[in-house]
Amino acid sequence: MTGTEYSENASVIDATRRWLERAVIGLNLCPFAKGVHVKGQIHWVVSLATEAQDLRQELVRELSALHAADPEVRDTTLLVAPRCLQDFLDFNEFLDEADAALSELGLEGELQIASFHPQFQFAGTTPDDITNYTNRAPYPVLHLFREASIKRAVEAFPEAEAIFERNMQTLEQLGHEGWKALAVGPSQEPAGDDSHMPCDRTKGRP
């Protein structure tokens, strides 16, 4: 890895972590995210892939590595792809390849893949609909996680099925100016020392 690539990786991870802390956790978009973050059980990976097939190969490696790892050490993986699939429709199509990779590894029922994207858009919404921001991240992100961990978290969380609707309400109350104030874009600098952040595991495809 060159010095430039190392610097890019650090910048990408910083921006993604800032989004996680301020949006996913700070807005409580994912009640399960804080625990693994605080315990240091998130494995952060920045892909330098520029083509979908290369990203798929990295995805296969990371799925296998997560499955083999001790959950107490690595419970979940965030695979960030700042150079690839910048168009949301292309990214959305890639999710079929991601699901196929999971199936080929025989890991269905053990691992799942959720997705986040800077241009994420739910079916039936306009691009500027604030509810789309529940799944918007600074860069394309594939979130690899263990079904067993989510099952335990859901069992411990009352009314887990209401998370999606509650997130919609949270973003509607926050509004675009409120989201902008979080400063969670890829080129934003941290705005103070507060740690607020988001997490949504739904895979919304148009």
Biotite code that builds the C-alpha atoms (Angstrom):
import biotite.structure as struc

atoms = struc.array([
    struc.Atom([0.000, 0.000, 0.000], chain_id="A", res_id=1, res_name="MET", atom_name="CA", element="C"),
    struc.Atom([1.361, 3.430, -0.932], chain_id="A", res_id=2, res_name="THR", atom_name="CA", element="C"),
    struc.Atom([1.451, 6.381, 1.413], chain_id="A", res_id=3, res_name="GLY", atom_name="CA", element="C"),
    struc.Atom([-1.383, 7.988, -0.518], chain_id="A", res_id=4, res_name="THR", atom_name="CA", element="C"),
    struc.Atom([-3.518, 4.862, -0.242], chain_id="A", res_id=5, res_name="GLU", atom_name="CA", element="C"),
    struc.Atom([-2.806, 4.605, 3.490], chain_id="A", res_id=6, res_name="TYR", atom_name="CA", element="C"),
    struc.Atom([-3.886, 8.219, 3.952], chain_id="A", res_id=7, res_name="SER", atom_name="CA", element="C"),
    struc.Atom([-7.043, 7.599, 1.919], chain_id="A", res_id=8, res_name="GLU", atom_name="CA", element="C"),
    struc.Atom([-7.878, 4.526, 3.986], chain_id="A", res_id=9, res_name="ASN", atom_name="CA", element="C"),
    struc.Atom([-7.487, 6.461, 7.228], chain_id="A", res_id=10, res_name="ALA", atom_name="CA", element="C"),
    struc.Atom([-9.683, 9.277, 5.916], chain_id="A", res_id=11, res_name="SER", atom_name="CA", element="C"),
    struc.Atom([-12.373, 6.855, 4.733], chain_id="A", res_id=12, res_name="VAL", atom_name="CA", element="C"),
    struc.Atom([-12.454, 5.000, 8.050], chain_id="A", res_id=13, res_name="ILE", atom_name="CA", element="C"),
    struc.Atom([-12.581, 8.269, 9.997], chain_id="A", res_id=14, res_name="ASP", atom_name="CA", element="C"),
    struc.Atom([-15.551, 9.489, 7.950], chain_id="A", res_id=15, res_name="ALA", atom_name="CA", element="C"),
    struc.Atom([-17.365, 6.163, 8.207], chain_id="A", res_id=16, res_name="THR", atom_name="CA", element="C"),
    struc.Atom([-16.761, 5.912, 11.948], chain_id="A", res_id=17, res_name="ARG", atom_name="CA", element="C"),
    struc.Atom([-18.022, 9.492, 12.351], chain_id="A", res_id=18, res_name="ARG", atom_name="CA", element="C"),
    struc.Atom([-21.209, 8.532, 10.464], chain_id="A", res_id=19, res_name="TRP", atom_name="CA", element="C"),
    struc.Atom([-21.612, 5.436, 12.634], chain_id="A", res_id=20, res_name="LEU", atom_name="CA", element="C"),
    struc.Atom([-21.188, 7.344, 15.893], chain_id="A", res_id=21, res_name="GLU", atom_name="CA", element="C"),
    struc.Atom([-23.188, 10.463, 15.065], chain_id="A", res_id=22, res_name="ARG", atom_name="CA", element="C"),
    struc.Atom([-25.932, 9.069, 12.854], chain_id="A", res_id=23, res_name="ALA", atom_name="CA", element="C"),
    struc.Atom([-26.392, 5.379, 13.499], chain_id="A", res_id=24, res_name="VAL", atom_name="CA", element="C"),
    struc.Atom([-25.672, 5.372, 17.227], chain_id="A", res_id=25, res_name="ILE", atom_name="CA", element="C"),
    struc.Atom([-26.360, 9.037, 17.973], chain_id="A", res_id=26, res_name="GLY", atom_name="CA", element="C"),
    struc.Atom([-29.823, 8.949, 16.386], chain_id="A", res_id=27, res_name="LEU", atom_name="CA", element="C"),
    struc.Atom([-30.356, 5.398, 17.655], chain_id="A", res_id=28, res_name="ASN", atom_name="CA", element="C"),
    struc.Atom([-31.151, 4.204, 14.135], chain_id="A", res_id=29, res_name="LEU", atom_name="CA", element="C"),
    struc.Atom([-29.715, 0.836, 15.125], chain_id="A", res_id=30, res_name="CYS", atom_name="CA", element="C"),
    struc.Atom([-30.064, -0.003, 18.817], chain_id="A", res_id=31, res_name="PRO", atom_name="CA", element="C"),
    struc.Atom([-27.618, -2.906, 18.366], chain_id="A", res_id=32, res_name="PHE", atom_name="CA", element="C"),
    struc.Atom([-24.686, -0.878, 17.016], chain_id="A", res_id=33, res_name="ALA", atom_name="CA", element="C"),
    struc.Atom([-23.420, 0.777, 20.177], chain_id="A", res_id=34, res_name="LYS", atom_name="CA", element="C"),
    struc.Atom([-22.516, -2.473, 21.931], chain_id="A", res_id=35, res_name="GLY", atom_name="CA", element="C"),
    struc.Atom([-20.205, -3.860, 19.246], chain_id="A", res_id=36, res_name="VAL", atom_name="CA", element="C"),
    struc.Atom([-18.694, -0.426, 18.653], chain_id="A", res_id=37, res_name="HIS", atom_name="CA", element="C"),
    struc.Atom([-17.884, 0.182, 22.319], chain_id="A", res_id=38, res_name="VAL", atom_name="CA", element="C"),
    struc.Atom([-16.452, -3.338, 22.665], chain_id="A", res_id=39, res_name="LYS", atom_name="CA", element="C"),
    struc.Atom([-14.240, -2.869, 19.598], chain_id="A", res_id=40, res_name="GLY", atom_name="CA", element="C"),
    struc.Atom([-15.859, -5.814, 17.805], chain_id="A", res_id=41, res_name="GLN", atom_name="CA", element="C"),
    struc.Atom([-16.274, -4.043, 14.459], chain_id="A", res_id=42, res_name="ILE", atom_name="CA", element="C"),
    struc.Atom([-13.710, -4.967, 11.799], chain_id="A", res_id=43, res_name="HIS", atom_name="CA", element="C"),
    struc.Atom([-13.115, -2.015, 9.456], chain_id="A", res_id=44, res_name="TRP", atom_name="CA", element="C"),
    struc.Atom([-12.038, -2.727, 5.868], chain_id="A", res_id=45, res_name="VAL", atom_name="CA", element="C"),
    struc.Atom([-11.460, -0.208, 3.076], chain_id="A", res_id=46, res_name="VAL", atom_name="CA", element="C"),
    struc.Atom([-11.548, -1.695, -0.412], chain_id="A", res_id=47, res_name="SER", atom_name="CA", element="C"),
    struc.Atom([-9.427, -0.075, -3.110], chain_id="A", res_id=48, res_name="LEU", atom_name="CA", element="C"),
    struc.Atom([-11.386, -1.930, -5.795], chain_id="A", res_id=49, res_name="ALA", atom_name="CA", element="C"),
    struc.Atom([-12.623, 0.094, -8.755], chain_id="A", res_id=50, res_name="THR", atom_name="CA", element="C"),
    struc.Atom([-14.498, -2.771, -10.436], chain_id="A", res_id=51, res_name="GLU", atom_name="CA", element="C"),
    struc.Atom([-17.416, -4.779, -9.102], chain_id="A", res_id=52, res_name="ALA", atom_name="CA", element="C"),
    struc.Atom([-15.746, -8.139, -9.669], chain_id="A", res_id=53, res_name="GLN", atom_name="CA", element="C"),
    struc.Atom([-12.761, -7.095, -7.552], chain_id="A", res_id=54, res_name="ASP", atom_name="CA", element="C"),
    struc.Atom([-15.057, -5.910, -4.785], chain_id="A", res_id=55, res_name="LEU", atom_name="CA", element="C"),
    struc.Atom([-16.851, -9.248, -4.949], chain_id="A", res_id=56, res_name="ARG", atom_name="CA", element="C"),
    struc.Atom([-13.573, -11.071, -4.369], chain_id="A", res_id=57, res_name="GLN", atom_name="CA", element="C"),
    struc.Atom([-12.851, -8.927, -1.331], chain_id="A", res_id=58, res_name="GLU", atom_name="CA", element="C"),
    struc.Atom([-16.376, -9.550, -0.081], chain_id="A", res_id=59, res_name="LEU", atom_name="CA", element="C"),
    struc.Atom([-15.820, -13.305, -0.314], chain_id="A", res_id=60, res_name="VAL", atom_name="CA", element="C"),
    struc.Atom([-12.593, -12.993, 1.675], chain_id="A", res_id=61, res_name="ARG", atom_name="CA", element="C"),
    struc.Atom([-14.228, -10.883, 4.358], chain_id="A", res_id=62, res_name="GLU", atom_name="CA", element="C"),
    struc.Atom([-17.264, -13.161, 4.663], chain_id="A", res_id=63, res_name="LEU", atom_name="CA", element="C"),
    struc.Atom([-14.968, -16.148, 5.136], chain_id="A", res_id=64, res_name="SER", atom_name="CA", element="C"),
    struc.Atom([-12.801, -14.272, 7.634], chain_id="A", res_id=65, res_name="ALA", atom_name="CA", element="C"),
    struc.Atom([-15.788, -13.127, 9.669], chain_id="A", res_id=66, res_name="LEU", atom_name="CA", element="C"),
    struc.Atom([-17.204, -16.641, 9.785], chain_id="A", res_id=67, res_name="HIS", atom_name="CA", element="C"),
    struc.Atom([-13.863, -18.005, 11.001], chain_id="A", res_id=68, res_name="ALA", atom_name="CA", element="C"),
    struc.Atom([-13.269, -15.303, 13.600], chain_id="A", res_id=69, res_name="ALA", atom_name="CA", element="C"),
    struc.Atom([-14.117, -15.450, 17.279], chain_id="A", res_id=70, res_name="ASP", atom_name="CA", element="C"),
    struc.Atom([-17.337, -13.393, 17.698], chain_id="A", res_id=71, res_name="PRO", atom_name="CA", element="C"),
    struc.Atom([-15.945, -11.899, 20.893], chain_id="A", res_id=72, res_name="GLU", atom_name="CA", element="C"),
    struc.Atom([-13.122, -10.424, 18.839], chain_id="A", res_id=73, res_name="VAL", atom_name="CA", element="C"),
    struc.Atom([-14.867, -9.736, 15.513], chain_id="A", res_id=74, res_name="ARG", atom_name="CA", element="C"),
    struc.Atom([-18.641, -9.724, 15.632], chain_id="A", res_id=75, res_name="ASP", atom_name="CA", element="C"),
    struc.Atom([-19.274, -7.692, 12.487], chain_id="A", res_id=76, res_name="THR", atom_name="CA", element="C"),
    struc.Atom([-17.449, -6.207, 9.484], chain_id="A", res_id=77, res_name="THR", atom_name="CA", element="C"),
    struc.Atom([-17.899, -2.930, 7.647], chain_id="A", res_id=78, res_name="LEU", atom_name="CA", element="C"),
    struc.Atom([-16.503, -3.206, 4.116], chain_id="A", res_id=79, res_name="LEU", atom_name="CA", element="C"),
    struc.Atom([-16.258, 0.317, 2.674], chain_id="A", res_id=80, res_name="VAL", atom_name="CA", element="C"),
    struc.Atom([-15.806, 0.848, -1.074], chain_id="A", res_id=81, res_name="ALA", atom_name="CA", element="C"),
    struc.Atom([-14.939, 4.513, -1.772], chain_id="A", res_id=82, res_name="PRO", atom_name="CA", element="C"),
    struc.Atom([-13.748, 3.888, -5.360], chain_id="A", res_id=83, res_name="ARG", atom_name="CA", element="C"),
    struc.Atom([-16.435, 1.528, -6.589], chain_id="A", res_id=84, res_name="CYS", atom_name="CA", element="C"),
    struc.Atom([-20.168, 1.495, -7.420], chain_id="A", res_id=85, res_name="LEU", atom_name="CA", element="C"),
    struc.Atom([-20.736, 5.185, -6.874], chain_id="A", res_id=86, res_name="GLN", atom_name="CA", element="C"),
    struc.Atom([-24.038, 5.002, -8.749], chain_id="A", res_id=87, res_name="ASP", atom_name="CA", element="C"),
    struc.Atom([-26.781, 3.650, -6.505], chain_id="A", res_id=88, res_name="PHE", atom_name="CA", element="C"),
    struc.Atom([-28.467, 1.604, -9.227], chain_id="A", res_id=89, res_name="LEU", atom_name="CA", element="C"),
    struc.Atom([-25.159, -0.128, -10.005], chain_id="A", res_id=90, res_name="ASP", atom_name="CA", element="C"),
    struc.Atom([-24.640, -0.723, -6.294], chain_id="A", res_id=91, res_name="PHE", atom_name="CA", element="C"),
    struc.Atom([-28.159, -2.067, -5.954], chain_id="A", res_id=92, res_name="ASN", atom_name="CA", element="C"),
    struc.Atom([-27.560, -4.545, -8.770], chain_id="A", res_id=93, res_name="GLU", atom_name="CA", element="C"),
    struc.Atom([-24.328, -5.634, -7.105], chain_id="A", res_id=94, res_name="PHE", atom_name="CA", element="C"),
    struc.Atom([-26.302, -6.728, -4.046], chain_id="A", res_id=95, res_name="LEU", atom_name="CA", element="C"),
    struc.Atom([-27.503, -9.742, -6.040], chain_id="A", res_id=96, res_name="ASP", atom_name="CA", element="C"),
    struc.Atom([-23.842, -10.683, -6.535], chain_id="A", res_id=97, res_name="GLU", atom_name="CA", element="C"),
    struc.Atom([-23.257, -10.198, -2.834], chain_id="A", res_id=98, res_name="ALA", atom_name="CA", element="C"),
    struc.Atom([-26.132, -12.536, -1.980], chain_id="A", res_id=99, res_name="ASP", atom_name="CA", element="C"),
    struc.Atom([-24.812, -15.057, -4.507], chain_id="A", res_id=100, res_name="ALA", atom_name="CA", element="C"),
    struc.Atom([-21.368, -14.972, -2.872], chain_id="A", res_id=101, res_name="ALA", atom_name="CA", element="C"),
    struc.Atom([-22.948, -15.640, 0.511], chain_id="A", res_id=102, res_name="LEU", atom_name="CA", element="C"),
    struc.Atom([-24.828, -18.603, -0.943], chain_id="A", res_id=103, res_name="SER", atom_name="CA", element="C"),
    struc.Atom([-21.769, -20.016, -2.715], chain_id="A", res_id=104, res_name="GLU", atom_name="CA", element="C"),
    struc.Atom([-19.877, -19.983, 0.578], chain_id="A", res_id=105, res_name="LEU", atom_name="CA", element="C"),
    struc.Atom([-22.689, -21.901, 2.239], chain_id="A", res_id=106, res_name="GLY", atom_name="CA", element="C"),
    struc.Atom([-23.093, -19.174, 4.827], chain_id="A", res_id=107, res_name="LEU", atom_name="CA", element="C"),
    struc.Atom([-26.780, -18.396, 4.377], chain_id="A", res_id=108, res_name="GLU", atom_name="CA", element="C"),
    struc.Atom([-28.442, -18.635, 7.748], chain_id="A", res_id=109, res_name="GLY", atom_name="CA", element="C"),
    struc.Atom([-25.178, -17.758, 9.493], chain_id="A", res_id=110, res_name="GLU", atom_name="CA", element="C"),
    struc.Atom([-24.192, -14.392, 8.009], chain_id="A", res_id=111, res_name="LEU", atom_name="CA", element="C"),
    struc.Atom([-26.158, -11.594, 6.380], chain_id="A", res_id=112, res_name="GLN", atom_name="CA", element="C"),
    struc.Atom([-25.242, -8.545, 4.311], chain_id="A", res_id=113, res_name="ILE", atom_name="CA", element="C"),
    struc.Atom([-26.826, -5.145, 4.760], chain_id="A", res_id=114, res_name="ALA", atom_name="CA", element="C"),
    struc.Atom([-26.049, -2.140, 2.581], chain_id="A", res_id=115, res_name="SER", atom_name="CA", element="C"),
    struc.Atom([-25.620, 1.612, 2.826], chain_id="A", res_id=116, res_name="PHE", atom_name="CA", element="C"),
    struc.Atom([-24.921, 4.116, 0.055], chain_id="A", res_id=117, res_name="HIS", atom_name="CA", element="C"),
    struc.Atom([-24.546, 7.906, -0.331], chain_id="A", res_id=118, res_name="PRO", atom_name="CA", element="C"),
    struc.Atom([-27.435, 7.909, -2.844], chain_id="A", res_id=119, res_name="GLN", atom_name="CA", element="C"),
    struc.Atom([-29.611, 5.292, -1.130], chain_id="A", res_id=120, res_name="PHE", atom_name="CA", element="C"),
    struc.Atom([-33.258, 5.569, -2.165], chain_id="A", res_id=121, res_name="GLN", atom_name="CA", element="C"),
    struc.Atom([-36.245, 3.533, -1.038], chain_id="A", res_id=122, res_name="PHE", atom_name="CA", element="C"),
    struc.Atom([-38.685, 2.461, -3.742], chain_id="A", res_id=123, res_name="ALA", atom_name="CA", element="C"),
    struc.Atom([-41.500, 4.971, -4.138], chain_id="A", res_id=124, res_name="GLY", atom_name="CA", element="C"),
    struc.Atom([-39.534, 7.930, -2.755], chain_id="A", res_id=125, res_name="THR", atom_name="CA", element="C"),
    struc.Atom([-37.884, 10.929, -4.363], chain_id="A", res_id=126, res_name="THR", atom_name="CA", element="C"),
    struc.Atom([-34.088, 11.276, -4.105], chain_id="A", res_id=127, res_name="PRO", atom_name="CA", element="C"),
    struc.Atom([-34.379, 14.109, -1.557], chain_id="A", res_id=128, res_name="ASP", atom_name="CA", element="C"),
    struc.Atom([-36.832, 12.290, 0.721], chain_id="A", res_id=129, res_name="ASP", atom_name="CA", element="C"),
    struc.Atom([-35.323, 12.581, 4.196], chain_id="A", res_id=130, res_name="ILE", atom_name="CA", element="C"),
    struc.Atom([-36.280, 9.006, 5.095], chain_id="A", res_id=131, res_name="THR", atom_name="CA", element="C"),
    struc.Atom([-33.701, 7.732, 2.590], chain_id="A", res_id=132, res_name="ASN", atom_name="CA", element="C"),
    struc.Atom([-31.010, 9.005, 4.933], chain_id="A", res_id=133, res_name="TYR", atom_name="CA", element="C"),
    struc.Atom([-31.606, 6.102, 7.327], chain_id="A", res_id=134, res_name="THR", atom_name="CA", element="C"),
    struc.Atom([-29.505, 4.080, 4.868], chain_id="A", res_id=135, res_name="ASN", atom_name="CA", element="C"),
    struc.Atom([-27.155, 6.766, 3.582], chain_id="A", res_id=136, res_name="ARG", atom_name="CA", element="C"),
    struc.Atom([-23.478, 6.573, 4.440], chain_id="A", res_id=137, res_name="ALA", atom_name="CA", element="C"),
    struc.Atom([-20.489, 8.644, 3.294], chain_id="A", res_id=138, res_name="PRO", atom_name="CA", element="C"),
    struc.Atom([-19.412, 5.819, 0.942], chain_id="A", res_id=139, res_name="TYR", atom_name="CA", element="C"),
    struc.Atom([-20.850, 2.552, -0.382], chain_id="A", res_id=140, res_name="PRO", atom_name="CA", element="C"),
    struc.Atom([-20.793, 0.152, 2.577], chain_id="A", res_id=141, res_name="VAL", atom_name="CA", element="C"),
    struc.Atom([-21.453, -3.562, 2.896], chain_id="A", res_id=142, res_name="LEU", atom_name="CA", element="C"),
    struc.Atom([-22.230, -4.523, 6.469], chain_id="A", res_id=143, res_name="HIS", atom_name="CA", element="C"),
    struc.Atom([-21.493, -8.168, 7.208], chain_id="A", res_id=144, res_name="LEU", atom_name="CA", element="C"),
    struc.Atom([-23.028, -9.504, 10.398], chain_id="A", res_id=145, res_name="PHE", atom_name="CA", element="C"),
    struc.Atom([-23.885, -12.684, 12.232], chain_id="A", res_id=146, res_name="ARG", atom_name="CA", element="C"),
    struc.Atom([-27.493, -13.847, 12.309], chain_id="A", res_id=147, res_name="GLU", atom_name="CA", element="C"),
    struc.Atom([-26.994, -15.297, 15.786], chain_id="A", res_id=148, res_name="ALA", atom_name="CA", element="C"),
    struc.Atom([-25.871, -11.930, 17.157], chain_id="A", res_id=149, res_name="SER", atom_name="CA", element="C"),
    struc.Atom([-28.852, -10.124, 15.674], chain_id="A", res_id=150, res_name="ILE", atom_name="CA", element="C"),
    struc.Atom([-31.227, -12.791, 16.937], chain_id="A", res_id=151, res_name="LYS", atom_name="CA", element="C"),
    struc.Atom([-29.927, -12.342, 20.481], chain_id="A", res_id=152, res_name="ARG", atom_name="CA", element="C"),
    struc.Atom([-30.143, -8.570, 20.198], chain_id="A", res_id=153, res_name="ALA", atom_name="CA", element="C"),
    struc.Atom([-33.693, -8.659, 18.865], chain_id="A", res_id=154, res_name="VAL", atom_name="CA", element="C"),
    struc.Atom([-34.807, -10.992, 21.660], chain_id="A", res_id=155, res_name="GLU", atom_name="CA", element="C"),
    struc.Atom([-33.428, -8.517, 24.185], chain_id="A", res_id=156, res_name="ALA", atom_name="CA", element="C"),
    struc.Atom([-34.912, -5.469, 22.492], chain_id="A", res_id=157, res_name="PHE", atom_name="CA", element="C"),
    struc.Atom([-38.636, -4.822, 22.974], chain_id="A", res_id=158, res_name="PRO", atom_name="CA", element="C"),
    struc.Atom([-40.657, -4.158, 19.822], chain_id="A", res_id=159, res_name="GLU", atom_name="CA", element="C"),
    struc.Atom([-37.707, -4.620, 17.480], chain_id="A", res_id=160, res_name="ALA", atom_name="CA", element="C"),
    struc.Atom([-40.151, -4.752, 14.568], chain_id="A", res_id=161, res_name="GLU", atom_name="CA", element="C"),
    struc.Atom([-40.955, -1.083, 15.218], chain_id="A", res_id=162, res_name="ALA", atom_name="CA", element="C"),
    struc.Atom([-37.378, 0.108, 14.563], chain_id="A", res_id=163, res_name="ILE", atom_name="CA", element="C"),
    struc.Atom([-37.974, 0.817, 10.862], chain_id="A", res_id=164, res_name="PHE", atom_name="CA", element="C"),
    struc.Atom([-41.002, 3.047, 11.422], chain_id="A", res_id=165, res_name="GLU", atom_name="CA", element="C"),
    struc.Atom([-39.349, 4.783, 14.350], chain_id="A", res_id=166, res_name="ARG", atom_name="CA", element="C"),
    struc.Atom([-36.325, 5.568, 12.168], chain_id="A", res_id=167, res_name="ASN", atom_name="CA", element="C"),
    struc.Atom([-38.588, 7.135, 9.557], chain_id="A", res_id=168, res_name="MET", atom_name="CA", element="C"),
    struc.Atom([-40.090, 9.374, 12.233], chain_id="A", res_id=169, res_name="GLN", atom_name="CA", element="C"),
    struc.Atom([-36.662, 10.262, 13.610], chain_id="A", res_id=170, res_name="THR", atom_name="CA", element="C"),
    struc.Atom([-35.424, 11.452, 10.219], chain_id="A", res_id=171, res_name="LEU", atom_name="CA", element="C"),
    struc.Atom([-38.633, 13.352, 9.489], chain_id="A", res_id=172, res_name="GLU", atom_name="CA", element="C"),
    struc.Atom([-38.264, 15.207, 12.781], chain_id="A", res_id=173, res_name="GLN", atom_name="CA", element="C"),
    struc.Atom([-34.552, 15.830, 12.160], chain_id="A", res_id=174, res_name="LEU", atom_name="CA", element="C"),
    struc.Atom([-35.026, 17.192, 8.646], chain_id="A", res_id=175, res_name="GLY", atom_name="CA", element="C"),
    struc.Atom([-32.364, 18.013, 6.079], chain_id="A", res_id=176, res_name="HIS", atom_name="CA", element="C"),
    struc.Atom([-30.824, 20.828, 8.095], chain_id="A", res_id=177, res_name="GLU", atom_name="CA", element="C"),
    struc.Atom([-30.542, 18.592, 11.128], chain_id="A", res_id=178, res_name="GLY", atom_name="CA", element="C"),
    struc.Atom([-28.848, 15.888, 9.062], chain_id="A", res_id=179, res_name="TRP", atom_name="CA", element="C"),
    struc.Atom([-26.482, 18.429, 7.551], chain_id="A", res_id=180, res_name="LYS", atom_name="CA", element="C"),
    struc.Atom([-25.563, 19.629, 11.036], chain_id="A", res_id=181, res_name="ALA", atom_name="CA", element="C"),
    struc.Atom([-24.335, 16.116, 11.898], chain_id="A", res_id=182, res_name="LEU", atom_name="CA", element="C"),
    struc.Atom([-21.482, 16.672, 9.401], chain_id="A", res_id=183, res_name="ALA", atom_name="CA", element="C"),
    struc.Atom([-21.291, 13.022, 8.381], chain_id="A", res_id=184, res_name="VAL", atom_name="CA", element="C"),
    struc.Atom([-20.377, 13.426, 4.723], chain_id="A", res_id=185, res_name="GLY", atom_name="CA", element="C"),
    struc.Atom([-17.122, 12.032, 3.266], chain_id="A", res_id=186, res_name="PRO", atom_name="CA", element="C"),
    struc.Atom([-15.320, 15.366, 3.262], chain_id="A", res_id=187, res_name="SER", atom_name="CA", element="C"),
    struc.Atom([-16.661, 16.728, 6.537], chain_id="A", res_id=188, res_name="GLN", atom_name="CA", element="C"),
    struc.Atom([-14.411, 17.526, 9.439], chain_id="A", res_id=189, res_name="GLU", atom_name="CA", element="C"),
    struc.Atom([-15.484, 16.465, 12.918], chain_id="A", res_id=190, res_name="PRO", atom_name="CA", element="C"),
    struc.Atom([-17.731, 19.093, 14.506], chain_id="A", res_id=191, res_name="ALA", atom_name="CA", element="C"),
    struc.Atom([-16.648, 18.957, 18.135], chain_id="A", res_id=192, res_name="GLY", atom_name="CA", element="C"),
    struc.Atom([-16.053, 15.977, 20.377], chain_id="A", res_id=193, res_name="ASP", atom_name="CA", element="C"),
    struc.Atom([-19.614, 14.632, 20.618], chain_id="A", res_id=194, res_name="ASP", atom_name="CA", element="C"),
    struc.Atom([-20.136, 11.047, 19.520], chain_id="A", res_id=195, res_name="SER", atom_name="CA", element="C"),
    struc.Atom([-23.596, 10.645, 17.980], chain_id="A", res_id=196, res_name="HIS", atom_name="CA", element="C"),
    struc.Atom([-24.307, 7.950, 15.269], chain_id="A", res_id=197, res_name="MET", atom_name="CA", element="C"),
    struc.Atom([-26.734, 5.712, 13.038], chain_id="A", res_id=198, res_name="PRO", atom_name="CA", element="C"),
    struc.Atom([-27.408, 2.037, 12.129], chain_id="A", res_id=199, res_name="CYS", atom_name="CA", element="C"),
    struc.Atom([-30.019, 0.463, 9.886], chain_id="A", res_id=200, res_name="ASP", atom_name="CA", element="C"),
    struc.Atom([-29.757, -3.073, 8.549], chain_id="A", res_id=201, res_name="ARG", atom_name="CA", element="C"),
    struc.Atom([-32.579, -3.036, 6.034], chain_id="A", res_id=202, res_name="THR", atom_name="CA", element="C"),
    struc.Atom([-31.603, -3.725, 2.434], chain_id="A", res_id=203, res_name="LYS", atom_name="CA", element="C"),
    struc.Atom([-33.835, -1.390, 0.427], chain_id="A", res_id=204, res_name="GLY", atom_name="CA", element="C"),
    struc.Atom([-33.881, -2.177, -3.263], chain_id="A", res_id=205, res_name="ARG", atom_name="CA", element="C"),
    struc.Atom([-35.959, -0.227, -5.798], chain_id="A", res_id=206, res_name="PRO", atom_name="CA", element="C"),
])
